[in-house]
Amino acid sequence: MSSSSNDTLDITLRSAVDQAAAVRTGEISAVELLDATLARYERFNPTLNAVITTQLDVARERAVAADDATAKGESWGPLHGVPMTIKEAWDWVGSPSTSGYPERADWRPEQNSIPIERLLGAGAVIYGKTNLPVSMADWQTFNPVYGTTSNPWNPDDVEGGLTPGGSSGGAASALASGMTSLELGSDIGASIRNPAHYCGIFGHKPTFGLVPIEGHGNPGSVVPLDIGVGGPMARYSDDLTLGLDVVAGPGRLDSVGWRLDLPAPRKTRPDQIKAAVMLESPAMATDSELVNQLAATVDQLGELGVQLDFDARPAIDIERSHETYLMLLRSATGTEASPELFASHLEHAARYDDGARDYRAMASKAVTMSHWEWNQWHTEREEYRLAWDDFFGEYDLLLCPTAASAAYPHDLEGERADRTITVNGKEEPTTDQLFWAGWSCGVYLPGTVAPAGFTASGLPCGLQIVAGHLRDRESIAFAAMMERELGGYVTPPGFESA
């Protein structure tokens, strides 16, 4: 089924679409729905530490007002009375936006970011924010302000538990455990997609520029980062569509004359869809447990009639495209570096100039390179974008992993560039996983992650569905087909009821 339409399911585990319908029909009031959601928050959040700051009085006042509006026959929109959370980096009046930096703890925005304003305009009852890593720059979720977030599929203490992913790790943990039905995350390096994969939920990274990103990240910043996007995360595919419909659209300046009209999926039946499949990469190692499960899922899709091509690739040098993405990614995030941090990158940048190609050398060179050098990489990206467009003229979708493995144990020591994860029994750099992040993200393409069963070790995994430029509805529709035909979200053991 495409959403949690089963009326016997705990209301907090049903979809946002169903929750809105329940409020609209009087099955439950907005206040009762908020109370049920907060009961989950009070029970499970002490273990998971997913929701890290709240405005409960604001939420309750809004829920009461929503019920008053319902009594008058009024509706605020498609999320009328639905409780939800948002990633900590989004500006929400009255709440901190620290991105994990203690020195930002006292700052409060004077206005909501545009996507938050749109969620509120659609009737959402936002009650809290979810955790993230420092500077949103990790696939684990921990920081000195809020501590560590755990994965509901293994919420043991930090020593034994699994990462929920990052940087939207708190969002994925809150969704999987039923503390929210909808989330607004962000993604520049799989920060929506890998938490969805690790926690067994849905996530959608939109086409670059589809969702306004102003009011996200650095307090008061009005400059959106290259590659970075905002997008919905949910337990059910219907909610990805709902969330994207609410938050997508022109930003402040563009709204004067631009209008968004995303095309509907061109093909609706599995046997109409022609998909390329790429389950391993020459640029990095991918764990066989994950590959085996994704291959089994792809085989099921083939049995449904999806036309599969395991050899088709865009006319791109795969390994070179990965380097291009890393250089543009770290150039973008490096624009936020302080003068002192910028200066510290110069030593490693010199190693890059001498031929070193380790992650730290590449990142430092990206942070410090000239605009002329940046434009050479950018020109390559534009060439890749045209190659991808040609590719999607023949193929509807590309199916691939989201990461190198399923969720891995917390590792909070040292710097990200020095950490490793176990892949096929060997220690591999965690940063290698950025290949699957950037393969499509670096060229601005939309990607949806849908639950795709469990590895032999019992961990959830997601299939990444990449579509052509502004073909966001096609990847989400394919995720909905997978959910309908193969199954989707599964509640982690111990979180079945509040």
N, C-alpha and C positions, 0 to 999 in steps of 0.2 A: 504494500500500500504506500501511497505517495506521501502520506502524513499520518500522524497518530490519531486516526479517526475512531479508534476503539474507545467507546465511551467508558469502558471499565478501567482504563488506564488512569493512574494517578494524574490528576489535572496538571501537576507541575512537570510531568514528563510528556505531556501532549505538546503538539506544535503550537507556535505562536498563532498560526491561522486558526487552529481549533480553540485556543484560549480566547481569542478575540470573538469568535462566534459564540462561545459560552457566555461571555459578558453581554454580547448583543442580544441573545435570546433569553437572558435571565437565568440561565442554568447556574451561574455563580456571579456574584457582584465583583467589581474591581477591588474593593476592600478585602473581600474574602480570598480572592486570587492572590493579592499581595501578601496576606497573612499566611497562606499556604506556602508561597515561595519563600517568605522569610523564615518559616519553620524549617525548611530545608537548609537555608543559609545558617541558621543557628545550630542545627545538628551537625552538618557536614563541614562547614567552613573551618572550624577549629582544627580539623585534620588536614584539609587540603590547602588552606590559606590562598584561595583563589580570588575571593572578593576582599579587597584590602582597604577600601574607604567607602563610607556610605553617607547618604543624606536621607535617613529614614523618615524624619518629620516631613520633609519636602515630598517624598514619595507618598506618604499616607494622605497628606493634604490633597495631592493630585488625584489619588484614587477616589477619595470622597467626592471631589469635584466631577470626576468621570461618572460616578454613580448618579450624581445629581443630573448630569447631562443626559444619561441614559433614561432616567425617569421622565424627562421632558421629551423623549423621542429624538434626541440629538446624538450625533456621533462625531468624534473628533477626527476619525479616519480609520484606516485598516488595522491600526494597532491600538484602538481605543481600549484602555484599561489593562493592557498587557504589561506585566512587570518585566524589566530587563536590566542588564548591566552593559557597561561600555569599557573599553580598554583605557587604562589610566592616562594615556598620552593625549586623549581628546579633551579639548576645553569644554568644561561643564561648569557653569557659574556656581560658586560655592564650594567647589572641590579642588584638591591639589592636582597639578600635572607635573610631577617630578621627573618622570622617566628614570626613576631610581636614584636620583641625585639628592643627598640630604640637604644641600644648600638651597634647593628649590622648594622645600617642604612648606614654607609659609606663603608662597605665591598663589594667588587666586585670579583666574581670568575675569575680565569685566564683561565678556559676552561669550555665548556658546559658539562652538565651531558650527559651520553650516550643516554638516551631516547630523549633529546632535539636535540642532534646531528643527531639522526635517523630521527626525524621529519623534520629537515632542509634538510637532505639528500633526503627525499621523496618529497621535493619541497614546504613545508609549508612556509608561510609568517607570522612569529610570530611578533605581534605588541605590546603585553603587557602581564602583569601578573595580576592574580586575587587574591582577598583577602582571608585571613585565620585567625583563632584565634591564640592567643599566644601559641607557642610551638605545634600548631596543636592539641590542647588538649581540644576541646569543640565541642558541636553540635550547637553552635552559632558561628557567624563569626564577631568578633570585637577584636581590639587591640589598644594600644596607639600610634602606628605608623601611621596606615591608617584609623582608625575609624571603623564604623559599616556598614555592608552590609545588604541590605534588600532583601526580597523575592518578585519577580515580581507579585506573586498572592496577595500580600497585601503590597505594598511598601510605606505605610504611614510612618510618622516619627517614631523614635525609640520607643516612648511610645506606639504607636498603631500598629506598623507593626509586621510582622511575621519573624522569623528566616528563612534563606534559608538553614539551616543546617550547618554542619561543619565536618571535617575541610575544605573540598573543597567547602565551601559555595559560595565564589566569583565565582568559576567556574560554579556552577549550576545556579546561578543568571544570569551570562553573557550568558549562553547557552539559558535559557528559554526566555530571552528578545531579543535574536537575535544578540548579540554583538560578538558572535563567533559561528562557526558551529562545532567545535571540541575542546576538552580540555584534558589536561593531569593532572589528579588528583593523589591522593595517599590515602591509606587506611590502618589503623591498628585497627580501632575501628568503622567501617562503614563510614569512612570519604569520600568515594566515594558514598557509597550506600545511606546513609540517606539524603544527599543533593539532589540526584537524586529523591528520594521518595518525599521529601518536595516540590520540584520545578516542578515535573511532566515531568522529562526527563529520559534518559537511562544512566546507569552507569555499569561498569564492574570491579569487584575486581578480578584480576587474581589469579591463583594458585601461592602460595608463591614461589619466585625465578624466575618466568617467565619473569619479566621485571627488568632489573638492577636498583638498587635503589641508587647506589653511586652517589654523587653529589646532594643529596636531604637532606634538614634539616640543621643540624648544619654546619656552614661555614667551609669548608675544611675537613669535616669528611670523612673518607674512610671506616668506619665501618657501614654496613647496619644493621638496627634494626630487631630483630626477629619479625616475624608476618607481618611487614610492607611491603607494595607492592605499585607499581605505576600502573595506568591503565587509560583507556579512558573513557570519558564522552561525551555524544552527545544528539542531539534531535531525532536521528533516529538510528535504530538498525544496518543498513548497515555501519554506521560510527564507531560503536563499533568494528566491524570486521576489517574495514580498519585501525583504530587506533591501535588495538592490533597487527595486522600484521606488522605494521611499528615499534612499540617500543619493541615488545617481542624478546627475543633472549639471547644468552649468554652474560655475562659481560666481562670486559676487560681480565681477566686471563683465564676464561673458553673458550673464543672465539678461543683460539689456537687449541682446539681439540673437542669442543662440538658443536653440531648443533641441532636446534630446529625443531621438526616435529610433531606439534600438530595434533592429529587424527581428522578426519572429524566426524560430527555427525553420529552415527550408525543408527538412525531412523529419518525419515523426515516427516512422516504423523502423525497427532494428534492421530489417533487410534492405532498407534504402541507404543506410549509412556506410560509408567507406572510411575505415579508420586505419591509420598507420600505428604500429606498435613498436616501442623501443624500451625494452626492459633492462638493458645494461648499456654502459657507456665506456668508451675508450679513455675517458678523462678521469675515471675514478672507479673504485671497487664498489659493488653493490651486493649486499648480503644475500646468500642463496635462499635462506628461509623466506625473506621478503619476496625475492624474485619468483620463487616457486608458488607462493600464494597468489601473487599478481598474475602469473601465467595461468593458474587454474581459473581465476576470475575471467581472464581474457578468453580462455577456451569456452567458458559458459556463454560469454557474449557471442562468440562465434556460433555456438549451437542455437542461439536466438536468431541468427541470421545476419549479424553484423559482418560486413565484408572486411576481413583483416589482411593487412600487408605488413609482414614482419621485416621487410627490407627497405621500405620507402623512407627516405630522409630528405629534408630540404637540401638544396645545393650549397652547403656550408661546410667549412672545415670545423668539425665539432670541437676539437681541442682549442683551436684558435678562438672560437666564439666564446669559450669559457673564460679565456684570458681577457677578452674584450669586455665581457660582463664584469669580471672582478675589477678591472681598471675603472670602469664607469661607475660601478657600485661604490667603491671606496673613494673615488673622487667626489661623489655626491655626499656621502656621509662625512667625508673629511672637511666639507665646507663649514661644519659646525665645530671644528676643533678650535681650541683657544690658541693664541699665539705661541704659548709655551709648548703645547702639544704638537703644534705644527712644526716647530723647530726640532722637536725630538724625533720626528719622522725623517729628517734629512739624512741621518747616518744610514738607515736601512735603505733609503731611496738611492743612495750612492752605490750600495751593493747591487741593486737592480740594474743600474747603469753599467755595472761591471759584469753583468750576465747572470746574477742570482735570480731564481724564479720561485723561491719559497714564498709562502703566503705573506709573511711579514714584510719581505722586500717589495712584493707587488703592491701591498696595501699602502706602504709608505710612499712608493713612487706615485701611486694614484693620488694620494693626498696632496703631494707637493708639485706635481707636474704643471707645466705652463698651459695656458688656454690653447695655444697652438698644438701642443701635444695631445691635449684632451680632444681637440677637434679631429685629429687623425683617428682616434678610437671611435668617436661619434660617427664619423663618415663610414667606418666599417659597419657599425651598427645599422645605419640606414641602408646599406647594401644588404645586410642580413634580413632586414625587415621586408625588403622587396623579394628576396628569395623565399621567405616564409609565405608571403602573399601568393607567389606562384605555386608553392606547395599546396596551400589551401584552396587553390583553384582546382586541384585534382582530388584532394582528400578532405573530408569533412572535419576530422579530428585527429589528434595524436594522443595516444595512450602511453603513459610512462609512470615511473615511480615519482614519489615526492621527496624521498630522502634515501640515504644509503642503507638504512636498516629500520626496524621498528624502534619504539621508544627504548632508551638506554638508561642506565643508572645515573643518578645525580653525580656530578663531578664538579665541585665548586672551587677546586684549588687552581691557583695560577691564572694565566691568561688563556683566552679562547684559542689563540694561535698555537699554543703549546699542548693542548689537550688532544686526546685520541679517543676513538671508540673501537669496539671490537667488530670487525667485519670478516666473516669466514675464518674466524680463529686468529686473525692478525690484527694488530693495532694500526689503525689508519687515522690520519688527521681529521678532526671533526670538521674542519673548514673545507675538506674535499666535497662534503655534501652540498656545498653551494652550487655544484654543477646542476643538480636537478632543480634547484631554485631558479637559476639564471637561464637555463636552456630556453625557456619561453619568457620569463619575467624580464630578462635583459633587453628583449626586443618589444616590450610593452604589451605582449599578448595576454588574453584572459586565460585563466586556468581554474578549474573546479576540482576539488578533491571530494571523492565519494567513498564511504566505507566499502571495503572489499574483502571482508572476512578477517580471519585470524591466522597468524603464522603458526608453525608447528609448536612453538613455545607458548601459544595462547595469547599473543599480543595483537591488538587491532592494527590493521593497516589500511591505507587508503590508496586508491588509484587516482593519479592526476590526469585530468582530461583537458587538453589544450585545444583551443579553437582559434579561428582567424580573427584579425583585427575587428573589434566591435561586434563580434559574433558571440557575445557573452551568453545570450539566451540558448545557444546551441550546446555549449558545454554543460550548462545547468540542466537543460532538458535531457541530455544523455545521462547525467547523474540521477535524474528523476526516474528514467527508464531502468537504470541499475537497481535503484531502491525498490521499484515496483516488481521487477522480475527476479532479482537475486537477494533482496533484503538490504537493510540499511543499518541504522543505529541500533545497537544493543546496549541495554543498561548495564553498567559495570556491577558485578556482584556486591551486594551490601547497600546499593543505592536504589533498590527497587521502590521503596516507599519512604516517606518522611517520618 
